[in-house]
Amino acid sequence: MFNKNIKYLKILIAAFTFPPNKDGVSEAASVMAEGFQEQGWDVEIATEPIQPHRATPLWRGIPIHEFSITGSPYPQHPYKGQVQDFQDFLLSGSWDVIIFHAYLWPLYLSVPFLDRIKARKVLVSHGYTVLTWVPSSKLPFGFVSLFSALLQSLQMLLWVGKIDRWVFLDRRSDFRGFYDHLLAKISNHPGVRIIPNGVEPLQELGPRGQFRKEILSRSQTNKENSIIFVCVANYSQRKDQGFAARAFRRAAIPNSYLVFIESEFNEWSERFQQEDSPWEGNSHPGRILWLEKMERSETLDAISNSDVMILSSKVEAQPIVLLEAMREKIPWIARDSGCISGMPGGVTISNETAMADAMTKMAMDSLFREKLGRAGLDAVTRIYNRISYKKSYCSLVKELK
């Protein structure tokens, strides 16, 4: 299956997150590792530990090296922990290629000695949102952090030329989530590549169907005409489930459900539920359900048996969850962020009223939902799939040798 001329490639994937974590970067890094392993190449992972600890230092036979590191590249919050251990590890390795995922400690701790690393180097961008101003109620109102982020970004021009390939999810470049791509164009970086995220083929997924039955069993109304909106995201300020909840209440769609799904409840889920609690006892025509601790198979079941996927995140790059919905021919509604507006299969919105209107449109027009669903599936079949993703990265690695 692999090219004998490059049989002995050794590759290190350096990412701040890796399975069993379920975030988008973890998913992308693991699929990449799987693709390289299928080529017969030697693959290793450098990442940070998790709680509870991994049961084994191996993932599908691939060695995992853990480094406990906290902090940031900014002087006010410097990196701490196993910094020296990680840097010694990089300098002592004999990899042919090192792939850095995202702009976090695996990359920034390598910057001072990129020249000393003999391996070819690849930087995979998952969006660049550090220039987003986060207002503070106290002086200097968050401007110090914003200035530090801007300085760090400009310093990128001093070292990014030492990166052999700079990979982006989309051709989009702007001052919001893709400032790094803008810098790549300004600097005329010769190694820019575009490789979108991808999801696994539909036939590899297990049997499903239980989720819709369980949700509708809670209803005494006409179950055949029920519409289920599903939002799969960590409960957090960034994912902003409260935005979707308020839009859903504003839409007031009879016989409808909005189901939030994530691994576990936290302070943000409590806050969102408290905010919505006055509506619960107000005979509202729609019902909100807040779920946690669902297995991966249950989440996939929920996506495939929903009517519309909802994403209320303030900041995204190219969300895997929307690609999973597209694969299932499920239309989506999402806030305009990252690459989302360029993705087929759904509707982007900018405020709660627009999301409420889109929810109503989706609920009332099944032909509209079907049209969007077909467009999403077609895009996944042609572009956003794991086969294309693996082939693209394997080709990229081969061209470096």
KADAFEN-V498956 format. One record per pair of residues at least 12 apart in sequence whose C-alpha atoms are under 10 Angstrom apart, sorted by the first residue. I is the first residue (numbers start at 0). J is the second residue. Records with the same first field share a line. If there is no record, write none. Layout:
BEGIN
I->J + J
END
This chain:
BEGIN
0->37 + 38 + 39
1->35 + 36 + 37 + 38 + 39 + 40
2->38 + 39 + 397
3->38 + 39
4->397
5->38 + 39 + 40 + 396 + 397 + 400
6->38 + 39 + 40 + 41
7->38 + 39 + 40 + 41 + 95
8->35 + 38 + 39 + 40 + 41 + 42 + 94 + 95 + 96 + 396 + 397 + 400
9->35 + 39 + 40 + 41 + 42 + 43 + 92 + 93 + 94 + 95 + 96 + 97 + 118
10->32 + 35 + 36 + 40 + 41 + 42 + 43 + 44 + 93 + 94 + 95 + 96 + 97 + 98 + 118 + 119 + 396
11->32 + 41 + 42 + 43 + 44 + 45 + 62 + 63 + 89 + 92 + 93 + 94 + 95 + 96 + 97 + 98 + 99 + 118 + 120
12->28 + 29 + 31 + 32 + 42 + 43 + 44 + 45 + 46 + 63 + 96 + 97 + 98 + 99 + 100 + 105 + 121
13->28 + 43 + 44 + 45 + 46 + 47 + 64 + 89 + 97 + 98 + 99 + 100 + 101 + 103 + 104 + 105 + 106 + 122
14->27 + 28 + 29 + 44 + 45 + 46 + 47 + 98 + 99 + 100 + 101 + 102 + 103 + 104 + 105 + 106 + 123
15->28 + 44 + 45 + 46 + 47 + 48 + 65 + 66 + 67 + 68 + 99 + 100 + 101 + 102 + 103 + 104 + 105 + 106
16->28 + 29 + 44 + 45 + 46 + 47 + 48 + 49 + 100
17->29 + 44 + 45 + 46 + 47 + 48 + 49 + 58 + 63
18->46 + 49 + 53 + 58
19->49 + 53 + 58
20->49
21->233 + 262 + 295
22->232 + 233 + 318 + 319 + 320
23->125 + 196 + 315 + 316 + 317 + 318 + 319 + 320
24->100 + 101 + 123 + 124 + 125 + 196 + 318 + 319
25->46 + 100
26->196 + 197 + 198 + 319
27->100 + 123 + 125 + 195 + 196 + 197 + 198 + 319 + 385 + 388 + 389
28->44 + 98 + 99 + 100 + 123
29->44 + 58
30->196 + 197 + 198 + 199 + 385 + 386 + 388 + 389
31->98 + 385 + 388 + 389 + 390 + 391 + 392 + 393
32->44 + 58 + 59 + 61 + 389 + 392
33->58 + 59 + 61 + 389
34->385 + 386 + 388 + 389 + 390 + 391 + 392 + 393
35->389 + 390 + 392 + 393 + 396
36->59 + 60 + 61
37->389 + 393
38->389 + 393
41->61 + 62 + 94 + 95
42->60 + 61 + 62 + 63 + 94 + 96 + 97
43->57 + 58 + 60 + 61 + 62 + 63 + 64 + 94 + 97
44->56 + 57 + 58 + 61 + 62 + 63 + 64 + 65 + 97 + 98
45->62 + 63 + 64 + 65 + 66 + 85 + 88 + 89 + 99 + 105
46->63 + 64 + 65 + 66 + 67 + 68 + 85 + 104 + 105
47->63 + 64 + 65 + 66 + 67 + 68 + 69 + 104 + 105
48->63 + 64 + 65 + 66 + 67 + 68
49->65 + 67
53->65
64->85 + 88
65->81 + 85
66->80 + 81 + 82 + 83 + 84 + 85 + 105
67->79 + 80 + 81 + 82 + 84 + 85
68->80 + 81 + 82 + 85 + 104 + 105
69->81 + 82 + 104
70->103 + 104
71->103 + 104 + 107 + 108
72->102 + 103 + 104 + 107 + 108 + 147 + 148 + 151
73->144 + 147 + 148 + 150 + 151
74->147
75->143 + 144 + 147
78->104 + 107 + 108
82->104 + 105 + 108
83->108
85->104 + 105 + 108 + 109
86->105 + 108 + 109 + 111 + 112
89->105 + 108 + 109 + 112 + 113 + 115 + 116 + 117 + 118
90->109 + 112 + 113 + 115 + 116 + 117 + 118
91->116
92->116 + 117 + 118
93->116 + 117 + 118
94->116 + 117 + 118 + 119
95->116 + 117 + 118 + 119 + 120 + 396 + 399 + 400
96->116 + 117 + 118 + 119 + 120 + 121 + 163 + 396 + 397 + 399 + 400
97->116 + 117 + 118 + 119 + 120 + 121 + 122 + 396
98->118 + 119 + 120 + 121 + 122 + 123 + 162 + 164 + 165 + 396
99->120 + 121 + 122 + 123 + 124 + 162 + 165
100->121 + 122 + 123 + 124 + 125 + 166
101->122 + 123 + 124 + 125 + 126 + 127
102->122 + 123 + 124 + 125 + 126 + 127 + 128 + 129 + 179
106->122
107->155
110->155 + 157 + 158 + 159 + 161 + 162
111->158
112->158
113->158 + 159 + 161 + 162
114->158 + 161 + 162
118->163 + 399
119->161 + 162 + 163 + 164 + 396 + 399 + 400
120->161 + 162 + 163 + 164 + 165 + 396 + 399
121->161 + 162 + 163 + 164 + 165 + 166 + 190 + 191 + 395 + 396 + 399
122->159 + 162 + 163 + 164 + 165 + 166 + 167 + 190 + 191
123->164 + 165 + 166 + 167 + 168 + 192 + 193 + 194
124->165 + 166 + 167 + 168 + 169 + 177 + 179 + 180 + 193 + 194 + 316
125->166 + 167 + 168 + 169 + 176 + 177 + 179 + 195 + 196 + 315 + 316 + 317 + 318 + 337
126->167 + 168 + 169 + 172 + 175 + 176 + 177 + 178 + 179 + 180 + 314 + 315 + 316 + 317 + 337 + 338
127->152 + 173 + 174 + 175 + 176 + 177 + 178 + 179 + 180 + 314 + 315 + 316 + 337
128->148 + 174 + 175 + 176 + 177 + 178 + 179 + 314 + 315 + 316 + 337
129->144 + 145 + 147 + 148 + 149 + 151 + 152 + 175 + 176 + 177 + 178
130->144 + 145 + 146 + 147 + 148 + 149 + 150 + 151 + 152 + 174 + 175 + 176 + 177 + 178
131->144 + 145 + 148 + 149 + 174 + 175 + 176 + 314
132->144 + 145 + 146 + 148
133->145
152->178 + 179 + 182
153->179 + 182
155->179 + 182 + 183
156->179 + 182 + 183 + 185 + 186 + 188
159->182 + 183 + 186 + 188
160->183 + 186 + 187 + 188 + 189 + 190
162->188 + 189 + 190 + 191
163->188 + 189 + 190 + 191 + 399
164->188 + 189 + 190 + 191 + 192 + 395 + 396 + 399
165->179 + 180 + 183 + 188 + 189 + 190 + 191 + 192 + 193
166->180 + 190 + 191 + 192 + 193 + 194 + 195 + 392 + 395
167->179 + 180 + 191 + 192 + 193 + 194 + 195 + 196
168->180 + 192 + 193 + 194 + 195 + 196 + 316 + 317 + 337 + 338
169->192 + 193 + 194 + 195 + 196 + 316 + 317 + 337 + 338 + 339 + 341 + 342
170->192 + 193 + 194 + 195 + 338 + 341
171->193 + 337 + 338 + 341
172->184 + 337 + 338
173->337
175->314 + 336 + 337
176->314 + 315 + 316 + 336 + 337 + 338
177->316 + 337 + 338
192->391 + 392 + 395
193->391
194->382 + 383 + 387 + 388 + 389 + 391 + 392 + 395
195->317 + 338 + 382 + 383 + 384 + 385 + 387 + 388 + 391
196->316 + 317 + 318 + 319 + 322 + 379 + 382 + 383 + 384 + 385 + 387 + 388 + 389
197->317 + 318 + 319 + 322 + 323 + 326 + 379 + 380 + 382 + 383 + 384 + 385 + 386 + 387 + 388 + 389
198->319 + 320 + 321 + 322 + 323 + 324 + 325 + 326 + 379 + 380 + 382 + 383 + 384 + 385 + 386 + 387 + 388
199->322 + 323 + 326 + 379 + 383 + 384 + 385 + 386 + 388
200->323 + 326 + 379 + 380 + 384 + 385 + 386
201->323 + 326 + 327 + 380 + 384
204->296 + 299 + 300
205->296 + 299 + 300
206->296 + 299 + 300
207->296 + 297 + 299 + 300 + 301 + 302 + 303 + 304
208->297 + 299 + 300 + 301 + 303 + 304
209->297 + 300 + 301 + 304
210->297 + 298 + 299 + 300 + 301 + 302 + 303 + 304 + 305
211->225 + 226 + 227 + 300 + 301 + 302 + 303 + 304 + 305 + 306
212->304
214->227 + 256 + 258 + 288 + 301
215->227 + 254 + 255 + 256
217->286
218->254 + 255 + 256 + 286
219->254
220->253 + 254 + 255
221->254
222->254 + 255
223->254
224->253 + 254 + 255 + 362
225->252 + 253 + 254 + 255 + 256 + 285 + 306 + 362
226->252 + 253 + 254 + 255 + 256 + 257 + 285 + 305 + 306 + 307 + 358 + 361 + 362 + 363
227->254 + 255 + 256 + 257 + 258 + 285 + 286 + 287 + 301 + 302 + 304 + 305 + 306 + 307 + 308 + 362
228->247 + 255 + 256 + 257 + 258 + 259 + 287 + 301 + 302 + 304 + 305 + 306 + 307 + 308 + 309 + 331 + 332 + 358 + 361 + 362
229->256 + 257 + 258 + 259 + 260 + 287 + 288 + 298 + 301 + 302 + 303 + 304 + 305 + 306 + 307 + 308 + 309 + 310 + 324 + 331
230->243 + 244 + 257 + 258 + 259 + 260 + 261 + 289 + 301 + 302 + 305 + 307 + 308 + 309 + 310 + 311 + 320 + 321 + 331 + 332 + 333
231->258 + 259 + 260 + 261 + 262 + 290 + 298 + 299 + 301 + 302 + 308 + 309 + 310 + 311 + 320 + 321
232->259 + 260 + 261 + 262 + 309 + 310 + 311 + 312 + 320
233->259 + 260 + 261 + 262 + 263 + 264 + 265 + 267 + 268 + 291 + 312
234->259 + 260 + 261 + 262 + 263 + 264 + 265 + 266 + 267 + 268 + 269 + 270 + 271 + 291
235->264 + 265 + 266 + 267 + 268 + 270 + 271 + 312
236->266 + 267 + 268 + 270 + 271 + 312 + 313
237->311 + 312 + 313 + 314 + 315
238->267 + 310 + 311 + 312 + 313 + 314 + 315
239->267 + 268 + 271 + 310 + 311 + 312 + 313 + 314
240->259 + 267 + 268 + 270 + 271 + 272 + 309 + 310 + 311 + 312 + 313
241->267 + 268 + 270 + 271 + 272 + 273 + 274 + 275 + 311
242->271 + 310 + 311 + 312 + 313 + 334 + 350 + 351 + 354
243->257 + 259 + 309 + 310 + 311 + 312 + 332 + 333 + 334 + 350 + 351 + 354 + 355
244->257 + 258 + 259 + 271 + 272 + 274 + 275 + 286 + 287 + 311 + 351 + 355
245->271 + 274 + 275 + 278 + 351 + 352 + 354 + 355
246->311 + 350 + 351 + 352 + 353 + 354 + 355 + 356 + 357 + 358
247->285 + 286 + 287 + 351 + 352 + 354 + 355 + 356 + 357 + 358 + 359
248->275 + 278 + 279 + 283 + 284 + 285 + 286 + 287 + 355
249->351 + 352 + 354 + 355 + 356 + 358 + 359
250->284 + 285 + 351 + 352 + 353 + 354 + 355 + 356 + 357 + 358 + 359 + 360
251->283 + 284 + 285 + 286 + 355 + 358 + 359
252->283 + 284 + 285 + 286 + 355 + 358 + 359 + 362 + 363
253->283 + 284 + 285 + 286 + 359 + 362
254->283 + 284 + 285 + 286 + 362
255->283 + 284 + 285 + 286 + 287 + 362
256->284 + 285 + 286 + 287 + 288 + 305 + 306
257->285 + 286 + 287 + 288 + 289 + 305 + 307 + 308 + 309
258->286 + 287 + 288 + 289 + 290 + 301 + 305 + 308 + 309
259->287 + 288 + 289 + 290 + 291 + 309
260->288 + 289 + 290 + 291 + 292 + 293 + 297 + 298 + 301
261->289 + 290 + 291 + 292 + 293 + 294 + 298
262->290 + 291 + 292 + 293 + 294 + 295 + 298
263->290 + 291 + 292 + 293
264->289 + 290 + 291 + 292
265->291
268->289 + 290 + 291
269->289
271->289
272->287 + 288 + 289
275->287
299->320 + 323 + 324 + 327
301->324
302->320 + 321 + 323 + 324 + 325 + 326 + 327 + 328 + 329
303->323 + 324 + 325 + 326 + 327 + 328 + 329
304->324 + 327 + 329
305->324 + 327 + 329 + 330
306->324 + 328 + 329 + 330 + 331 + 361 + 362 + 365 + 368 + 369 + 372
307->324 + 328 + 329 + 330 + 331 + 332 + 345 + 358 + 361 + 362 + 368 + 372
308->320 + 321 + 323 + 324 + 325 + 329 + 330 + 331 + 332 + 333 + 345
309->321 + 324 + 330 + 331 + 332 + 333 + 334 + 345 + 346 + 354 + 358
310->331 + 332 + 333 + 334 + 335 + 347
311->332 + 333 + 334 + 335 + 336 + 348 + 349 + 350 + 351 + 354
312->333 + 334 + 335 + 336
313->333 + 334 + 335 + 336 + 337 + 349
314->334 + 335 + 336 + 337
315->334 + 335 + 336 + 337 + 338 + 339
316->336 + 337 + 338 + 339
317->336 + 337 + 338 + 339 + 340 + 341 + 342
318->336 + 337 + 338 + 339
319->383
321->333 + 339 + 342 + 343 + 344 + 345 + 375
322->342 + 343 + 344 + 375 + 376 + 378 + 379 + 383 + 384
323->375 + 376 + 379 + 383 + 384
324->344 + 345 + 372 + 375 + 376 + 379
325->342 + 343 + 344 + 345 + 371 + 372 + 373 + 374 + 375 + 376 + 377 + 378 + 379 + 380 + 383
326->344 + 372 + 373 + 374 + 375 + 376 + 377 + 378 + 379 + 380 + 383 + 384
327->372 + 373 + 375 + 376 + 379
328->344 + 368 + 369 + 370 + 371 + 372 + 373 + 374 + 375 + 376 + 377 + 379
329->344 + 345 + 368 + 369 + 370 + 371 + 372 + 373 + 374 + 375 + 376
330->343 + 344 + 345 + 346 + 361 + 367 + 368 + 369 + 370 + 371 + 372 + 373 + 374 + 375 + 376
331->343 + 344 + 345 + 346 + 347 + 357 + 358 + 361 + 368 + 371 + 372 + 375
332->344 + 345 + 346 + 347 + 348 + 353 + 354 + 355 + 357 + 358 + 361
333->345 + 346 + 347 + 348 + 349 + 354 + 357
334->346 + 347 + 348 + 349 + 350 + 351 + 353 + 354
335->347 + 348 + 349 + 350
336->348 + 349
342->374 + 375 + 378 + 379 + 383
343->371 + 372 + 373 + 374 + 375 + 376 + 377 + 378 + 379
344->368 + 369 + 370 + 371 + 372 + 373 + 374 + 375 + 376 + 377 + 378 + 379
345->357 + 361 + 367 + 368 + 370 + 371 + 372 + 374 + 375
346->358 + 361 + 371
END
